[in-house]
């Protein structure tokens, strides 16, 4: 359907800033490539549960967050 690429094209056409949140890790590289192709600046923020090593140190709250995250609970829940 082209929704992902369309938002990048919209940002390129309008010059407006755009924030994209996605849980699909395979889209990160695609978004970066689309932005680079159009000379758009972008910043990819790290996902705390995949890229921040300190998240999983021996602290009870991090273990609880990890358990909830792995259970598939939604943000609304």
Biopython code that builds the backbone (N, CA, C, O; Angstrom):
import numpy as np
from Bio.PDB.StructureBuilder import StructureBuilder

atoms = [
    (1, "UNK", "N", (0.810, -1.183, 0.000)),
    (1, "UNK", "CA", (0.000, 0.000, 0.000)),
    (1, "UNK", "C", (0.862, 1.259, 0.000)),
    (1, "UNK", "O", (0.400, 2.323, -0.413)),
    (2, "UNK", "N", (2.101, 1.152, 0.455)),
    (2, "UNK", "CA", (2.997, 2.296, 0.364)),
    (2, "UNK", "C", (2.868, 3.339, 1.451)),
    (2, "UNK", "O", (3.343, 4.462, 1.287)),
    (3, "UNK", "N", (2.227, 2.985, 2.572)),
    (3, "UNK", "CA", (2.028, 3.989, 3.631)),
    (3, "UNK", "C", (3.357, 4.455, 4.223)),
    (3, "UNK", "O", (3.535, 5.645, 4.484)),
    (4, "UNK", "N", (4.277, 3.542, 4.433)),
    (4, "UNK", "CA", (5.548, 3.907, 5.058)),
    (4, "UNK", "C", (6.340, 4.871, 4.190)),
    (4, "UNK", "O", (6.821, 5.896, 4.674)),
    (5, "UNK", "N", (6.474, 4.553, 2.931)),
    (5, "UNK", "CA", (7.200, 5.428, 2.009)),
    (5, "UNK", "C", (6.453, 6.744, 1.802)),
    (5, "UNK", "O", (7.079, 7.794, 1.657)),
    (6, "UNK", "N", (5.147, 6.696, 1.789)),
    (6, "UNK", "CA", (4.357, 7.914, 1.541)),
    (6, "UNK", "C", (4.595, 8.990, 2.584)),
    (6, "UNK", "O", (4.611, 10.174, 2.249)),
    (7, "UNK", "N", (4.782, 8.607, 3.845)),
    (7, "UNK", "CA", (5.013, 9.632, 4.867)),
    (7, "UNK", "C", (6.365, 10.297, 4.673)),
    (7, "UNK", "O", (6.514, 11.488, 4.949)),
    (8, "UNK", "N", (7.355, 9.545, 4.201)),
    (8, "UNK", "CA", (8.667, 10.133, 3.917)),
    (8, "UNK", "C", (8.556, 11.071, 2.714)),
    (8, "UNK", "O", (9.141, 12.154, 2.716)),
    (9, "UNK", "N", (7.823, 10.666, 1.709)),
    (9, "UNK", "CA", (7.604, 11.542, 0.546)),
    (9, "UNK", "C", (6.887, 12.824, 0.972)),
    (9, "UNK", "O", (7.214, 13.910, 0.493)),
    (10, "UNK", "N", (5.904, 12.694, 1.878)),
    (10, "UNK", "CA", (5.182, 13.865, 2.381)),
    (10, "UNK", "C", (6.142, 14.823, 3.075)),
    (10, "UNK", "O", (6.096, 16.028, 2.831)),
    (11, "UNK", "N", (7.013, 14.300, 3.941)),
    (11, "UNK", "CA", (7.977, 15.145, 4.642)),
    (11, "UNK", "C", (8.902, 15.836, 3.648)),
    (11, "UNK", "O", (9.227, 17.013, 3.806)),
    (12, "UNK", "N", (9.317, 15.112, 2.641)),
    (12, "UNK", "CA", (10.199, 15.677, 1.629)),
    (12, "UNK", "C", (9.500, 16.781, 0.846)),
    (12, "UNK", "O", (10.107, 17.814, 0.565)),
    (13, "UNK", "N", (8.242, 16.581, 0.491)),
    (13, "UNK", "CA", (7.481, 17.543, -0.297)),
    (13, "UNK", "C", (7.139, 18.798, 0.495)),
    (13, "UNK", "O", (7.233, 19.910, -0.025)),
    (14, "UNK", "N", (6.743, 18.621, 1.748)),
    (14, "UNK", "CA", (6.260, 19.751, 2.542)),
    (14, "UNK", "C", (7.370, 20.453, 3.316)),
    (14, "UNK", "O", (7.238, 21.627, 3.664)),
    (15, "UNK", "N", (8.463, 19.741, 3.588)),
    (15, "UNK", "CA", (9.523, 20.306, 4.427)),
    (15, "UNK", "C", (9.182, 20.283, 5.908)),
    (15, "UNK", "O", (9.924, 20.823, 6.728)),
    (16, "UNK", "N", (8.065, 19.659, 6.252)),
    (16, "UNK", "CA", (7.652, 19.556, 7.652)),
    (16, "UNK", "C", (8.392, 18.423, 8.355)),
    (16, "UNK", "O", (8.704, 17.402, 7.741)),
    (17, "UNK", "N", (8.671, 18.606, 9.643)),
    (17, "UNK", "CA", (9.306, 17.520, 10.396)),
    (17, "UNK", "C", (8.326, 16.369, 10.582)),
    (17, "UNK", "O", (7.109, 16.555, 10.555)),
    (18, "UNK", "N", (8.865, 15.214, 10.765)),
    (18, "UNK", "CA", (8.058, 14.007, 10.868)),
    (18, "UNK", "C", (8.664, 13.104, 11.926)),
    (18, "UNK", "O", (9.882, 12.937, 11.980)),
    (19, "UNK", "N", (7.832, 12.528, 12.759)),
    (19, "UNK", "CA", (8.268, 11.541, 13.742)),
    (19, "UNK", "C", (7.560, 10.237, 13.428)),
    (19, "UNK", "O", (6.338, 10.203, 13.278)),
    (20, "UNK", "N", (8.331, 9.169, 13.329)),
    (20, "UNK", "CA", (7.774, 7.861, 12.993)),
    (20, "UNK", "C", (8.132, 6.892, 14.115)),
    (20, "UNK", "O", (9.295, 6.763, 14.497)),
    (21, "UNK", "N", (7.128, 6.225, 14.627)),
    (21, "UNK", "CA", (7.338, 5.165, 15.605)),
    (21, "UNK", "C", (6.935, 3.851, 14.953)),
    (21, "UNK", "O", (5.869, 3.749, 14.348)),
    (22, "UNK", "N", (7.787, 2.856, 15.080)),
    (22, "UNK", "CA", (7.458, 1.547, 14.522)),
    (22, "UNK", "C", (8.035, 0.455, 15.397)),
    (22, "UNK", "O", (9.111, 0.603, 15.976)),
    (23, "UNK", "N", (7.314, -0.631, 15.483)),
    (23, "UNK", "CA", (7.835, -1.785, 16.222)),
    (23, "UNK", "C", (8.466, -2.779, 15.253)),
    (23, "UNK", "O", (9.062, -3.771, 15.672)),
    (24, "UNK", "N", (8.335, -2.512, 13.978)),
    (24, "UNK", "CA", (8.895, -3.421, 12.977)),
    (24, "UNK", "C", (10.346, -3.034, 12.705)),
    (24, "UNK", "O", (10.619, -2.066, 11.994)),
    (25, "UNK", "N", (11.259, -3.793, 13.272)),
    (25, "UNK", "CA", (12.677, -3.446, 13.183)),
    (25, "UNK", "C", (13.184, -3.427, 11.749)),
    (25, "UNK", "O", (14.132, -2.703, 11.443)),
    (26, "UNK", "N", (12.574, -4.205, 10.864)),
    (26, "UNK", "CA", (13.037, -4.218, 9.473)),
    (26, "UNK", "C", (12.755, -2.898, 8.764)),
    (26, "UNK", "O", (13.355, -2.614, 7.728)),
    (27, "UNK", "N", (11.851, -2.092, 9.310)),
    (27, "UNK", "CA", (11.555, -0.807, 8.686)),
    (27, "UNK", "C", (12.610, 0.256, 8.969)),
    (27, "UNK", "O", (12.720, 1.223, 8.215)),
    (28, "UNK", "N", (13.389, 0.101, 10.037)),
    (28, "UNK", "CA", (14.397, 1.112, 10.365)),
    (28, "UNK", "C", (15.341, 1.367, 9.189)),
    (28, "UNK", "O", (15.553, 2.513, 8.792)),
    (29, "UNK", "N", (15.901, 0.301, 8.640)),
    (29, "UNK", "CA", (16.828, 0.460, 7.515)),
    (29, "UNK", "C", (16.133, 1.053, 6.295)),
    (29, "UNK", "O", (16.720, 1.856, 5.570)),
    (30, "UNK", "N", (14.877, 0.656, 6.070)),
    (30, "UNK", "CA", (14.146, 1.211, 4.928)),
    (30, "UNK", "C", (13.924, 2.708, 5.093)),
    (30, "UNK", "O", (14.144, 3.477, 4.157)),
    (31, "UNK", "N", (13.492, 3.122, 6.270)),
    (31, "UNK", "CA", (13.269, 4.553, 6.499)),
    (31, "UNK", "C", (14.565, 5.338, 6.327)),
    (31, "UNK", "O", (14.573, 6.404, 5.711)),
    (32, "UNK", "N", (15.653, 4.813, 6.869)),
    (32, "UNK", "CA", (16.937, 5.507, 6.733)),
    (32, "UNK", "C", (17.324, 5.633, 5.263)),
    (32, "UNK", "O", (17.778, 6.693, 4.831)),
    (33, "UNK", "N", (17.148, 4.569, 4.498)),
    (33, "UNK", "CA", (17.471, 4.601, 3.072)),
    (33, "UNK", "C", (16.613, 5.593, 2.312)),
    (33, "UNK", "O", (17.116, 6.337, 1.470)),
    (34, "UNK", "N", (15.319, 5.610, 2.605)),
    (34, "UNK", "CA", (14.420, 6.553, 1.938)),
    (34, "UNK", "C", (14.792, 7.992, 2.265)),
    (34, "UNK", "O", (14.743, 8.862, 1.396)),
    (35, "UNK", "N", (15.161, 8.243, 3.509)),
    (35, "UNK", "CA", (15.566, 9.601, 3.900)),
    (35, "UNK", "C", (16.867, 10.005, 3.208)),
    (35, "UNK", "O", (16.987, 11.118, 2.697)),
    (36, "UNK", "N", (17.830, 9.100, 3.196)),
    (36, "UNK", "CA", (19.113, 9.396, 2.549)),
    (36, "UNK", "C", (18.916, 9.667, 1.057)),
    (36, "UNK", "O", (19.538, 10.575, 0.506)),
    (37, "UNK", "N", (18.066, 8.897, 0.410)),
    (37, "UNK", "CA", (17.800, 9.069, -1.027)),
    (37, "UNK", "C", (17.243, 10.466, -1.315)),
    (37, "UNK", "O", (17.465, 11.015, -2.394)),
    (38, "UNK", "N", (16.526, 11.035, -0.354)),
    (38, "UNK", "CA", (15.902, 12.351, -0.540)),
    (38, "UNK", "C", (16.661, 13.464, 0.181)),
    (38, "UNK", "O", (16.160, 14.581, 0.302)),
    (39, "UNK", "N", (17.854, 13.164, 0.653)),
    (39, "UNK", "CA", (18.683, 14.121, 1.392)),
    (39, "UNK", "C", (17.954, 14.709, 2.603)),
    (39, "UNK", "O", (18.105, 15.891, 2.912)),
    (40, "UNK", "N", (17.171, 13.884, 3.278)),
    (40, "UNK", "CA", (16.487, 14.310, 4.496)),
    (40, "UNK", "C", (17.329, 13.938, 5.713)),
    (40, "UNK", "O", (17.908, 12.853, 5.764)),
    (41, "UNK", "N", (17.393, 14.823, 6.674)),
    (41, "UNK", "CA", (18.067, 14.508, 7.929)),
    (41, "UNK", "C", (17.165, 13.608, 8.764)),
    (41, "UNK", "O", (15.943, 13.751, 8.737)),
    (42, "UNK", "N", (17.764, 12.688, 9.500)),
    (42, "UNK", "CA", (16.987, 11.814, 10.362)),
    (42, "UNK", "C", (17.818, 11.401, 11.571)),
    (42, "UNK", "O", (19.049, 11.432, 11.547)),
    (43, "UNK", "N", (17.125, 11.024, 12.604)),
    (43, "UNK", "CA", (17.749, 10.492, 13.816)),
    (43, "UNK", "C", (16.978, 9.236, 14.180)),
    (43, "UNK", "O", (15.752, 9.268, 14.291)),
    (44, "UNK", "N", (17.678, 8.142, 14.365)),
    (44, "UNK", "CA", (17.054, 6.900, 14.822)),
    (44, "UNK", "C", (17.383, 6.739, 16.301)),
    (44, "UNK", "O", (18.543, 6.554, 16.671)),
    (45, "UNK", "N", (16.370, 6.808, 17.129)),
    (45, "UNK", "CA", (16.570, 6.659, 18.561)),
    (45, "UNK", "C", (16.707, 5.179, 18.918)),
    (45, "UNK", "O", (16.063, 4.330, 18.302)),
    (46, "UNK", "N", (17.534, 4.872, 19.900)),
    (46, "UNK", "CA", (17.697, 3.463, 20.272)),
    (46, "UNK", "C", (16.440, 2.928, 20.962)),
    (46, "UNK", "O", (15.763, 3.653, 21.691)),
    (47, "UNK", "N", (16.146, 1.676, 20.725)),
    (47, "UNK", "CA", (15.058, 0.995, 21.425)),
    (47, "UNK", "C", (15.646, 0.466, 22.737)),
    (47, "UNK", "O", (16.551, -0.369, 22.724)),
    (48, "UNK", "N", (15.133, 0.952, 23.861)),
    (48, "UNK", "CA", (15.752, 0.627, 25.143)),
    (48, "UNK", "C", (15.817, -0.871, 25.388)),
    (48, "UNK", "O", (16.777, -1.349, 25.992)),
    (49, "UNK", "N", (14.841, -1.612, 24.944)),
    (49, "UNK", "CA", (14.798, -3.045, 25.227)),
    (49, "UNK", "C", (15.697, -3.863, 24.301)),
    (49, "UNK", "O", (15.936, -5.041, 24.566)),
    (50, "UNK", "N", (16.195, -3.269, 23.228)),
    (50, "UNK", "CA", (17.091, -3.992, 22.320)),
    (50, "UNK", "C", (18.509, -3.442, 22.317)),
    (50, "UNK", "O", (19.456, -4.191, 22.080)),
    (51, "UNK", "N", (18.675, -2.156, 22.575)),
    (51, "UNK", "CA", (19.964, -1.527, 22.339)),
    (51, "UNK", "C", (20.613, -0.881, 23.555)),
    (51, "UNK", "O", (21.748, -0.413, 23.464)),
    (52, "UNK", "N", (19.930, -0.845, 24.677)),
    (52, "UNK", "CA", (20.482, -0.207, 25.865)),
    (52, "UNK", "C", (20.858, -1.275, 26.881)),
    (52, "UNK", "O", (20.001, -1.811, 27.584)),
    (53, "UNK", "N", (22.143, -1.575, 26.949)),
    (53, "UNK", "CA", (22.613, -2.652, 27.812)),
    (53, "UNK", "C", (22.265, -2.437, 29.280)),
    (53, "UNK", "O", (22.002, -3.401, 29.999)),
    (54, "UNK", "N", (22.259, -1.194, 29.729)),
    (54, "UNK", "CA", (21.985, -0.937, 31.142)),
    (54, "UNK", "C", (20.559, -1.296, 31.519)),
    (54, "UNK", "O", (20.250, -1.436, 32.703)),
    (55, "UNK", "N", (19.698, -1.446, 30.546)),
    (55, "UNK", "CA", (18.309, -1.787, 30.826)),
    (55, "UNK", "C", (18.199, -3.125, 31.540)),
    (55, "UNK", "O", (17.292, -3.317, 32.350)),
    (56, "UNK", "N", (19.088, -4.035, 31.261)),
    (56, "UNK", "CA", (18.935, -5.402, 31.768)),
    (56, "UNK", "C", (19.890, -5.737, 32.896)),
    (56, "UNK", "O", (20.117, -6.913, 33.180)),
    (57, "UNK", "N", (20.445, -4.743, 33.537)),
    (57, "UNK", "CA", (21.301, -5.032, 34.679)),
    (57, "UNK", "C", (20.448, -5.563, 35.822)),
    (57, "UNK", "O", (19.224, -5.632, 35.712)),
    (58, "UNK", "N", (21.086, -5.931, 36.900)),
    (58, "UNK", "CA", (20.404, -6.608, 37.995)),
    (58, "UNK", "C", (19.590, -5.673, 38.881)),
    (58, "UNK", "O", (19.872, -5.527, 40.070)),
    (59, "UNK", "N", (18.594, -5.050, 38.300)),
    (59, "UNK", "CA", (17.698, -4.188, 39.055)),
    (59, "UNK", "C", (16.286, -4.742, 38.922)),
    (59, "UNK", "O", (15.872, -5.099, 37.819)),
    (60, "UNK", "N", (15.543, -4.822, 40.007)),
    (60, "UNK", "CA", (14.205, -5.426, 39.953)),
    (60, "UNK", "C", (13.255, -4.772, 38.946)),
    (60, "UNK", "O", (12.507, -5.474, 38.267)),
    (61, "UNK", "N", (13.274, -3.456, 38.840)),
    (61, "UNK", "CA", (12.339, -2.792, 37.934)),
    (61, "UNK", "C", (12.603, -3.171, 36.482)),
    (61, "UNK", "O", (11.662, -3.336, 35.706)),
    (62, "UNK", "N", (13.861, -3.310, 36.111)),
    (62, "UNK", "CA", (14.189, -3.690, 34.742)),
    (62, "UNK", "C", (13.714, -5.107, 34.442)),
    (62, "UNK", "O", (13.247, -5.386, 33.338)),
    (63, "UNK", "N", (13.831, -6.000, 35.419)),
    (63, "UNK", "CA", (13.356, -7.371, 35.223)),
    (63, "UNK", "C", (11.838, -7.381, 35.051)),
    (63, "UNK", "O", (11.315, -8.123, 34.219)),
    (64, "UNK", "N", (11.134, -6.567, 35.826)),
    (64, "UNK", "CA", (9.675, -6.488, 35.702)),
    (64, "UNK", "C", (9.272, -5.931, 34.342)),
    (64, "UNK", "O", (8.346, -6.435, 33.705)),
    (65, "UNK", "N", (9.967, -4.895, 33.904)),
    (65, "UNK", "CA", (9.672, -4.306, 32.592)),
    (65, "UNK", "C", (9.938, -5.332, 31.499)),
    (65, "UNK", "O", (9.154, -5.463, 30.559)),
    (66, "UNK", "N", (11.029, -6.047, 31.624)),
    (66, "UNK", "CA", (11.362, -7.071, 30.637)),
    (66, "UNK", "C", (10.287, -8.143, 30.579)),
    (66, "UNK", "O", (9.870, -8.549, 29.494)),
    (67, "UNK", "N", (9.837, -8.603, 31.736)),
    (67, "UNK", "CA", (8.791, -9.620, 31.780)),
    (67, "UNK", "C", (7.513, -9.134, 31.115)),
    (67, "UNK", "O", (6.894, -9.861, 30.337)),
    (68, "UNK", "N", (7.116, -7.888, 31.427)),
    (68, "UNK", "CA", (5.907, -7.337, 30.813)),
    (68, "UNK", "C", (6.068, -7.185, 29.309)),
    (68, "UNK", "O", (5.166, -7.506, 28.535)),
    (69, "UNK", "N", (7.231, -6.691, 28.912)),
    (69, "UNK", "CA", (7.462, -6.481, 27.476)),
    (69, "UNK", "C", (7.383, -7.801, 26.727)),
    (69, "UNK", "O", (6.750, -7.896, 25.676)),
    (70, "UNK", "N", (8.026, -8.805, 27.272)),
    (70, "UNK", "CA", (8.047, -10.126, 26.613)),
    (70, "UNK", "C", (6.683, -10.807, 26.627)),
    (70, "UNK", "O", (6.433, -11.706, 25.824)),
    (71, "UNK", "N", (5.795, -10.388, 27.532)),
    (71, "UNK", "CA", (4.468, -11.009, 27.598)),
    (71, "UNK", "C", (3.563, -10.551, 26.469)),
    (71, "UNK", "O", (2.524, -11.163, 26.222)),
    (72, "UNK", "N", (3.943, -9.482, 25.780)),
    (72, "UNK", "CA", (3.151, -8.978, 24.668)),
    (72, "UNK", "C", (2.113, -7.941, 25.083)),
    (72, "UNK", "O", (1.229, -7.600, 24.296)),
    (73, "UNK", "N", (2.212, -7.441, 26.302)),
    (73, "UNK", "CA", (1.267, -6.446, 26.783)),
    (73, "UNK", "C", (1.345, -5.191, 25.906)),
    (73, "UNK", "O", (2.421, -4.796, 25.456)),
    (74, "UNK", "N", (0.196, -4.584, 25.678)),
    (74, "UNK", "CA", (0.179, -3.394, 24.825)),
    (74, "UNK", "C", (0.464, -2.139, 25.637)),
    (74, "UNK", "O", (0.383, -2.158, 26.865)),
    (75, "UNK", "N", (0.795, -1.060, 24.959)),
    (75, "UNK", "CA", (1.028, 0.213, 25.626)),
    (75, "UNK", "C", (-0.204, 0.691, 26.384)),
    (75, "UNK", "O", (-0.088, 1.257, 27.471)),
    (76, "UNK", "N", (-1.370, 0.465, 25.818)),
    (76, "UNK", "CA", (-2.615, 0.882, 26.465)),
    (76, "UNK", "C", (-2.846, 0.120, 27.767)),
    (76, "UNK", "O", (-3.356, 0.668, 28.744)),
    (77, "UNK", "N", (-2.461, -1.154, 27.757)),
    (77, "UNK", "CA", (-2.638, -1.961, 28.967)),
    (77, "UNK", "C", (-1.652, -1.529, 30.027)),
    (77, "UNK", "O", (-1.639, -2.088, 31.123)),
]
sb = StructureBuilder()
sb.init_structure("model")
sb.init_model(0)
sb.init_chain("A")
sb.init_seg("    ")
for serial, (resi, resn, name, xyz) in enumerate(atoms, 1):
    if name == "N":
        sb.init_residue(resn, " ", resi, " ")
    sb.init_atom(name, np.array(xyz, "f"), 0.0, 1.0, " ", f" {name:<3s}", serial, name[0])
structure = sb.get_structure()
